[in-house]
Amino acid sequence: MSKKIAIIGTVGLPAKYGGFETLTEYLTKYLTNDYDITVYCSAKSYDEHVESYNGATLKYIGLNANGVQSIPYDIISIFKALRYADTLLILGVSGCSMLPVVRLFSPKRIVVNIDGLEWKRQKWNKYAKWFLKFSEKMAVKYADVVIADNRVIQEHVQNAYGKKSELIAYGADHVEHVALSSEILSKYSYLSDPYAFTVCRIEPENNLHIILEAMAQQNALPLVMIGNWENSEYGRALRVKYTDIEHIHLLDPIYDQNMLNQIRSNCTVYLHGHSAGGTNPSLVEAMYLELPILAYDVAYNRETTEHQASYFHSTEDLAKRVSESSEESLKDNAERMYEIARRRYVWKDIAEEYARLF
């Protein structure tokens, strides 16, 4: 009889957006022949509530999976899963404040991927930061296995809590290079020329203010940036400031994966401004697409790219690097990124690592 696995903490399946959702998509794709997998989904995020996907059973909770509702969403999922699952895979720490209570009555195997250090993110107020740090502490203390997606996170778990964790990154081989269609070129005619590209959530920790200021100062490459500009005052202010600059193109979120892949996979250089979190999905995807990477200079990004990308730490630094990049240096950068991604960021291998922990 197959072991029963519950996956908790994602928006759900099919994956629409986000690293944990994509991870769940590929865990179910590769592991449902060997395991009886149930995935908890947000009823509010799906118009149609299908009962199964990729061979996994889907169960719905009537709350949002993100924001403040993520806490009861995860806690309810945990208590429902305890009734039948042999192993609970919890993605993120939102519901892990309840693990001390769970441990009073349940010996079930608990595996937690703690994600990035959520409590360090600038978007949270001091109360949210305290709660997330407490939840991380409970996750590490009461889980049977802790997963870190980046060596820097793994070192944090060891140094802060004296606990060993398993290092498992994200996959990227689901992305593919797609040629620009005539439809895309008619809508965005500037894509027919070389351009720099960025796609991410519009948040201060992703350093969009640095990227935009740097790209406004140089004329070597136009910038195309896709994000949720209207979701914060930070995003709205940036859009107002840079929207009239001729060589900067600020686009709203694109959820059509094929369209996004067309724009992303044909860029001249990929700019990655993330300064928080661990192994960022958009970075490993850009690496697998064999794009040259210019990344913000923090330990997470250096670890993900094995110190082989090009890095910036300020507006002036980025503007200079973009202006001075040669075709040959960009090609060398791209080849190094692809070699690393092909070796480290493959979903089948990552699914096998998770299976070993189950």
N, C-alpha and C positions, 0 to 999 in steps of 0.2 A: 504493500500500500504506500502511495506517494506521501512524502512529508508535506504538511500543510504550511504554506508561507503566506503571511499577510504583509502587504506593502502599504505603509501609512505615511502621510505627510505631503502628498502631491495633489495637484488640482485634479488629476485623473487621466484616464485614457479615453479616446486616442489623445496622444500628446499634442497640445496646441502650442505651448510656449514654455520655456524654462528647462534648466538642466536636469532637475529631478524627474520631470515628466518624460524627457527623452531617455534618461537612464531606465525608467520603469518600462518604457516602450520596448527597449532592447533586452532587458532582463526577461520580460514575458516572451519575447520572440524566441529567445534561445533556451529558456529553462522550463517552459510549460510541459514539455514531454517528460521531464524527470520529476517535476514538483507540481503540487496542487496549489496554484497561486490565486490569491484574492487581492484585488487592488481597491482601496477606498478612494472614492471620487466625490467632488463637490457637486451636489445636485444643481446648484445655482449656476454652474459654469457650462452646463450642457443642456441643450434644448431637448435632445433625445437621450433617454436613459437606457442604453443597450445593456444586456445582461452579461455579455462576454466579449472579450477582445483579445486577439493573439493567444487564444486558448486559456486566458485567465478569467475568473469570475469578477464582475464589477459590482460593488455595493456603494450606495449613495448616502451621503450625509447632507442634510439641508442647511449647510453653512458655507461661507466662503472659506477657501483654503489659504487665503493670504490676509494680511492685516491682523487686527486684533482678534477676529473670529478664528484665526488659525489655531489659537490655543484650545478652545473647546472642540474645534473640529478634530484636532489630533487626539485629544483626550478621549472623546467619544469613540473614535476609531480604535484606539488602543483597547478600551474596555470591551468593545464588541469582538475584537479579534482574539482576546484572551479566552473566549468561550470555546474556540475550536482549533486555533493555529498552534503548530509546534514551535514555529519561529516567527517573531515579529521583526520586520525590517522597517525601522523608523528613519525617515529621511528628514533631517533637520531636528532642532531641539525644542520647538514650540511647546509640544505636549509632554516633554520629559520631566517637568516639575512634578508630575504624578508618579514617576517611577518608584520613589520610596514607598508609596502606598501600594503599588502593584506588587512590590517585593514582599510585602507582609503576607500575601496569600497566594502568589503565583510563582512557580519555578520555571515558567516558560522561557525559552531562549530569546534574548533580546539583542538585536544588532542595530546600532545607531550610526548613521553617517551624519557627523555633526556639521557638515557643510563648512562654510567660511566662519570666521569669528564674528557672528552676527552682531554681538554686543558692541563691536567697534565701529559699526556703520554710523555715519554722521546723521542719517535721517531720523534716528531714534532719539527721543528725549531721555533724560537721566533715569526715569522710572522704567521705561522699556529696556534700556541698557542693563539696568540692575536685574530685571526679570530674566532677560536672555542669558546673562552671564550665570545666574543661578541655575537656569535650565540646562545650560551646557555642563555645569558642575555635576548636576544630578544625572545627566546622560552618561558622563564619563564614569561616575561612581557606581551606577547601578546597572549599566549595560554589561552583557557578557562579552560583547565585542564592540569596539569603537573603530569606525572607519574614518580615516583622513584622506582627502582627495589630493593632498599636496604635501610634500615633505616638510614645508614650513609649518603647516597645521599639525603634522605628526610630532614635530619637535616641541610645539606649544603644549600638546597634550602630555608629553613626557615631562617637560619642565614645570608646567603649572600643577599637574596632578600626579606625577610620578607613575603614569600608566602607559603601557605599550599600546599602540594602535596599529591597525592594518592599513597599509598605503594602497589605495585603489583609486585611480583617476577616472576621467570620463572618456567615452569613445568619441570619434569624429568621422568614422568612415561611412556615415550615413549621408554625408554631403558629397556633391559631385559638381564638377565644372560644367556650367551650362552656358552656351553661346547666347549673346544678346539677340533677342528676337526683334523683328521689324516693329512689332507692337510696342515693345519697351522703348525702342529708339525713337519712335514717333512721339511717345509721351515724354521721354526724357532725352532730348536730342543731344545734350551735353555729354552723354555717356559714350558717344562715338569717339571722343578724345580721351587721353590719359587722365585719370583722377585718383585721388586718395579717398578712402572709404572708412566709415565707422558706423557700427550699429550697436545700440545698447539702451538700457534704461537711462533716462536723463536725470542723473543724480550727481551731487557734488563729488562723491568719492570716485566717480568715473572720469573726473577731471576734464569735462567737456569745455569748461571755461579756458583751460590751458590750450587744448587742441584748437578751439575756434579762434582764439587770439593769435596763436602761432600761424594758423593757415590764412588768417586775414592779413598778416604782415608779409607773406611771401607770395610770389606770382608764378612759381615753378609748376604748381599743380592746383587745379580746383579741388574742392572738398565736397563729397556727398556724405551726408550724415542722416541716419534714420533713427527716430526715437519718439518717445511719448512726451512731446513738448508741453502738452496742456495739463499734465498731471501734477505739476508743482510750480511754485513761484519761480524757482530756479530755472526751470525749463522755459517758462513764458518770458522771463527777462532775457534769457539768451537769444530766444527767437526774435524778440523785438530788436535787440542790439545788432544782430548779424544778418537779418533777413534781407536787407537791401544791398549787401555786398555781392557784387556780380559773380564772383567765382566761388561763392559758398552756397550750397543747395541743401536746405533743411527739409527733410521729408517726414511725413507722419508715419506711424508704424505700418509695416507691410506684413500681413499674416499669410499671404500666399507664398509658400516656401519656394516654389519654382521661380517666382518673380524676384524674391529676395536673393536666391542663389545666383540668378543672372547678374544682378547688380553687384553682388559681393565678389563673385568668382572672376569678374573681368576688371577688377580695379588694379591700379598700378602699384599701390602700397596700402596695407591695412594698418590703421592707427588704432592702438588699443590703450585706452586711458585708465583702465580699472586699477585701483590701488587697494581694494579690500577683497576679502574672500580668499578662496584657495585656487584650484585649477578651474579657470573660467571657461565654460563651454564655447563661447564665441571665439575665444583665442585658439583653442585646439581645433575648432572647425576651420578657421582661417589657415592654420598650419597645414591641415590635411588638404586644403584646396591649393596648396603650394603658392601661397601669397607671401610676398616679403612683409615682415612684421616690424613695425616701429612701436615699441611698448613702453608704457610708463615704468620708470626704473624703481621697482619694488621687488622684494625677495620672492613673492609668489610668482610674478611673471618671469623672473629669471629662472626659477626652478622649473616652471612649465616648459620653457624654451631651451633649457640646458645651457643658459648663458650664450646662446648662439644667435639671438635676434639682435636688432639694434634698439637702443634704449634712450629715452629722453627724460629729463627731470624738471624742465622749465619751459616757458613759452619760447624764449630765445633759443634754447637748445633744440627744440623741435623744429622751429622755423629754419634753423641752420642745417639740420640733418636732412630735411625735405629738399631744401634748395640745392644741397651739395651731393645728393644721392645720384650715383651714376647707374646706367642701365646694367652694367656688369655687376656692381655691388648689390643691386636689388635682386638680380638673378641668383647670385650666390646665396643670399639671405633666404630666398624662397626655397632653394634646393635643400638647404640645411633644415628648414622648418618641416618640409615634407618628409625627410628622412626620419626625423624624430617622431612625427605624428604616426607614420606607418609602423614604427617600432613600438610605440607606447600607447597609442590612443585608438585601439581597435575593439569594437563592442563584443565580439565573440570571446576574446581573451578576458575582457573585464567581467562578462557574465560568468565565466568559469571561475574567476576569483571570488565572486559573490557566492557561487554554488559551493565552493570549498568551505565558506563560513557557515552556510546553512547546514 
